[in-house]
Amino acid sequence: MIPTDSLLILSTSALIALGMVAAAGAWGWKGWLQLRYRQLDLAGPPELPAVAARIDLADMKERIKKLEAIAAGVEL
Protein backbone atom coordinates (compact mmCIF):
# COMPACT_ATOMS: atom_id res chain seq x y z
CA MET A 1 0.00 0.00 0.00
CA ILE A 2 1.24 3.50 -0.84
CA PRO A 3 1.99 5.74 2.14
CA THR A 4 -0.35 8.70 2.60
CA ASP A 5 2.45 11.26 2.20
CA SER A 6 3.52 9.80 -1.13
CA LEU A 7 -0.07 9.71 -2.35
CA LEU A 8 -0.56 13.36 -1.38
CA ILE A 9 2.64 14.38 -3.19
CA LEU A 10 1.72 12.35 -6.26
CA SER A 11 -1.82 13.76 -6.48
CA THR A 12 -0.61 17.33 -5.91
CA SER A 13 2.04 17.06 -8.60
CA ALA A 14 -0.50 15.53 -11.00
CA LEU A 15 -2.89 18.41 -10.33
CA ILE A 16 -0.13 20.97 -10.90
CA ALA A 17 0.88 19.24 -14.14
CA LEU A 18 -2.74 19.26 -15.31
CA GLY A 19 -2.98 22.96 -14.52
CA MET A 20 0.19 23.66 -16.49
CA VAL A 21 -1.08 21.72 -19.50
CA ALA A 22 -4.42 23.55 -19.32
CA ALA A 23 -2.67 26.93 -19.09
CA ALA A 24 -0.45 26.11 -22.07
CA GLY A 25 -3.48 24.99 -24.06
CA ALA A 26 -5.41 28.17 -23.22
CA TRP A 27 -2.40 30.30 -24.17
CA GLY A 28 -2.06 28.46 -27.48
CA TRP A 29 -5.80 28.77 -28.19
CA LYS A 30 -5.65 32.51 -27.54
CA GLY A 31 -2.69 32.86 -29.90
CA TRP A 32 -4.44 30.85 -32.60
CA LEU A 33 -7.54 33.04 -32.31
CA GLN A 34 -5.43 36.19 -32.60
CA LEU A 35 -3.79 34.77 -35.71
CA ARG A 36 -7.18 34.04 -37.29
CA TYR A 37 -8.43 37.54 -36.45
CA ARG A 38 -5.36 39.05 -38.11
CA GLN A 39 -5.85 36.88 -41.19
CA LEU A 40 -9.47 37.95 -41.43
CA ASP A 41 -8.56 41.61 -40.97
CA LEU A 42 -5.93 41.43 -43.72
CA ALA A 43 -8.32 39.67 -46.09
CA GLY A 44 -10.96 42.37 -45.61
CA PRO A 45 -14.66 41.86 -46.03
CA PRO A 46 -15.74 39.41 -48.70
CA GLU A 47 -16.90 41.04 -51.90
CA LEU A 48 -20.41 39.82 -52.65
CA PRO A 49 -22.69 41.11 -55.34
CA ALA A 50 -25.76 42.94 -54.05
CA VAL A 51 -28.08 40.06 -54.98
CA ALA A 52 -25.91 37.46 -53.23
CA ALA A 53 -25.69 39.65 -50.13
CA ARG A 54 -29.49 39.93 -49.98
CA ILE A 55 -29.90 36.18 -50.42
CA ASP A 56 -27.39 35.55 -47.63
CA LEU A 57 -29.18 38.06 -45.39
CA ALA A 58 -32.54 36.40 -46.05
CA ASP A 59 -31.02 32.99 -45.33
CA MET A 60 -29.59 34.21 -42.03
CA LYS A 61 -32.93 35.73 -41.02
CA GLU A 62 -34.65 32.42 -41.76
CA ARG A 63 -32.11 30.53 -39.68
CA ILE A 64 -32.56 32.98 -36.81
CA LYS A 65 -36.33 32.48 -36.91
CA LYS A 66 -35.85 28.70 -36.80
CA LEU A 67 -33.46 28.97 -33.87
CA GLU A 68 -35.84 31.27 -32.00
CA ALA A 69 -38.66 28.80 -32.60
CA ILE A 70 -36.50 25.96 -31.28
CA ALA A 71 -35.58 28.03 -28.21
CA ALA A 72 -39.27 28.82 -27.61
CA GLY A 73 -40.18 25.14 -27.93
CA VAL A 74 -42.35 25.60 -31.02
CA GLU A 75 -42.30 22.83 -33.58
CA LEU A 76 -41.89 23.83 -37.20
C-alpha positions in Angstrom: 0.0 0.0 0.0 1.2 3.5 -0.8 2.0 5.7 2.1 -0.4 8.7 2.6 2.5 11.3 2.2 3.5 9.8 -1.1 -0.1 9.7 -2.3 -0.6 13.4 -1.4 2.6 14.4 -3.2 1.7 12.4 -6.3 -1.8 13.8 -6.5 -0.6 17.3 -5.9 2.0 17.1 -8.6 -0.5 15.5 -11.0 -2.9 18.4 -10.3 -0.1 21.0 -10.9 0.9 19.2 -14.1 -2.7 19.3 -15.3 -3.0 23.0 -14.5 0.2 23.7 -16.5 -1.1 21.7 -19.5 -4.4 23.6 -19.3 -2.7 26.9 -19.1 -0.4 26.1 -22.1 -3.5 25.0 -24.1 -5.4 28.2 -23.2 -2.4 30.3 -24.2 -2.1 28.5 -27.5 -5.8 28.8 -28.2 -5.7 32.5 -27.5 -2.7 32.9 -29.9 -4.4 30.9 -32.6 -7.5 33.0 -32.3 -5.4 36.2 -32.6 -3.8 34.8 -35.7 -7.2 34.0 -37.3 -8.4 37.5 -36.4 -5.4 39.0 -38.1 -5.8 36.9 -41.2 -9.5 37.9 -41.4 -8.6 41.6 -41.0 -5.9 41.4 -43.7 -8.3 39.7 -46.1 -11.0 42.4 -45.6 -14.7 41.9 -46.0 -15.7 39.4 -48.7 -16.9 41.0 -51.9 -20.4 39.8 -52.6 -22.7 41.1 -55.3 -25.8 42.9 -54.0 -28.1 40.1 -55.0 -25.9 37.5 -53.2 -25.7 39.6 -50.1 -29.5 39.9 -50.0 -29.9 36.2 -50.4 -27.4 35.6 -47.6 -29.2 38.1 -45.4 -32.5 36.4 -46.1 -31.0 33.0 -45.3 -29.6 34.2 -42.0 -32.9 35.7 -41.0 -34.7 32.4 -41.8 -32.1 30.5 -39.7 -32.6 33.0 -36.8 -36.3 32.5 -36.9 -35.9 28.7 -36.8 -33.5 29.0 -33.9 -35.8 31.3 -32.0 -38.7 28.8 -32.6 -36.5 26.0 -31.3 -35.6 28.0 -28.2 -39.3 28.8 -27.6 -40.2 25.1 -27.9 -42.4 25.6 -31.0 -42.3 22.8 -33.6 -41.9 23.8 -37.2 
